[in-house]
């Protein structure tokens, strides 16, 4: 049994005119807002905490991120009980293929949605098991024993080649014409420990604020909105979204 204390925030930043990010904070979709909640895991059979960083022309990125998180929320709620880890992983691959195809088809049929897409990073609790997942370059971090560690791997050209000049080019996402979208998905139930703090963020945070500064602010108990503020104070060149949750 664990008590989860969660804060989430999504901000437009200083340069962009609209916010294409979105956070799924347990039971609430958050965009251009801040949110706080807490809950006990013993009262839940399943829940999802996730973040999506949309991309595309006009306001298409907003559509891709919201549709992806809405679909994920209801999909996790509706899947049958009692799946093994392997069965759950196969089911998540089926969902990814479905949502990727759906986002791509909408882009082909509506010029306003052409090449819309989104990243996805998050944690899922399902029937006593914890999974983390990633598609794209949004990140999952864990703060444990005073040390901040990135758990996810960026699906980006800069990460693959080790060249910062490609920092805005991702190699995997949902939609955006990607035919071979894939999901890093890992069960980590035995490693989900009391006292840990997890953070999801879009690149609007980690592109503006160094990891050592993020670590320091998290040790000080900074909320998701406080971390967004730090990115905005540093220039806020992109939308910035963060979700922080502590395990008690």
Secondary structure, 3 states (H helix, E strand, C coil): CCEEEEEEEEECCCCCCCCCEEEEEECEEECCEEEEEEEEHHHCCEEEEEEEEEECCCCHHHHHHHHHHHHHHHHHHHCCCCCCHHHHHHHHHHHHHHHHHHHHHHHHHCHHHCCCEECEEEEEEECCEEEEEEECCCEEEEEECCEEEECCCCCEHHHHHCCHHHCCCECCCEECCCCCCCCEEEECHHHCCCCCEEEEECHHHHCCCCHHHHHHHHHCCCCHHHHHHHHHHCCCCCCEEEEEEEEC
